[in-house]
Amino acid sequence: MSTFLATGWGSNGEARALAMTEGCIGNSTLFILFAALVCIGVVLYTAPLKRDKKE
């Protein structure tokens, strides 16, 4: 059921609109933004530190 609501398969969008109104489904843009921020944070956290160059 949640897949049908999230993707809109087999409906004209009324079920998705009602679910968003009730708070069962959020805006997909927020999820994508949150996932991108987590990925950037992981990359920055695991990046090697710059070391002083000794000549």
C-alpha positions in Angstrom: 0.0 0.0 0.0 2.8 2.5 0.9 4.5 1.9 -2.5 1.3 2.7 -4.3 0.9 5.9 -2.2 4.5 7.0 -2.6 4.7 6.4 -6.4 1.2 7.1 -7.4 0.9 3.8 -9.3 -2.7 2.8 -10.2 -4.3 6.0 -9.0 -5.0 9.5 -10.3 -3.2 11.1 -7.4 -6.1 11.5 -5.0 -4.9 8.9 -2.6 -1.4 10.4 -2.5 -2.8 13.9 -1.9 -5.0 12.6 0.9 -2.1 10.8 2.5 0.1 13.9 2.3 -2.7 15.9 3.9 -2.9 13.4 6.7 0.8 13.4 7.2 1.4 9.8 6.2 3.7 10.8 3.2 6.2 13.6 3.2 7.7 15.7 0.5 10.1 13.6 -1.5 12.4 16.6 -2.0 13.1 16.7 1.8 14.2 13.0 1.8 16.5 13.5 -1.2 18.0 16.6 0.4 18.5 14.8 3.7 20.1 11.8 2.0 22.5 14.0 0.0 23.5 15.8 3.2 24.3 12.5 4.9 26.4 11.4 2.0 28.3 14.7 1.9 28.9 14.4 5.7 30.2 10.8 5.4 32.6 11.8 2.6 33.9 14.8 4.6 34.2 12.7 7.7 36.2 9.9 6.0 38.3 12.2 3.8 42.0 12.1 4.6 43.4 15.1 6.5 45.8 17.5 4.8 49.2 17.1 6.2 51.8 19.8 6.4 54.3 19.6 3.6 57.8 19.4 4.7 60.5 20.5 2.3 
